[in-house]
Amino acid sequence: MTVVKTVDDLFDPLPDRWGLRGDPWVWQAMREHLAGFSLPPTLGEVEAMLYTAFNRLVAVDLATETDASVFREEFAHGGMSSGSIHLETWRVELIPLLVDRARAKI
């Protein structure tokens, strides 16, 4: 029996660190948004799916946005940088972490 791997499986465990206080909320939103989707067969497709989900949820294109961070009210849950999302952390650490986890599952 083949076990179907889903994209939301990539979100466990949580990363060791975040950039800003909004990042964990984006992580959870992406996990929920991608829940149930089968893991694509290539790493390029996985990465594209993650970038697309981030863009839909945060309304920022990580490939072209030059600001270091953005604020989104829907990810504000208290604290000084609440609702702030550190884009460089997503580009350099979090998306690559998820792609690396996919590498182990494909």
Secondary structure as UniProt FT lines:
FT   HELIX           7..11
FT   TURN            21..22
FT   HELIX           23..34
FT   TURN            35..36
FT   HELIX           43..58
FT   TURN            62..64
FT   STRAND          69..71
FT   HELIX           73..75
FT   TURN            80..83
FT   STRAND          84..86
FT   HELIX           87..89
FT   HELIX           90..94
FT   HELIX           95..105
//
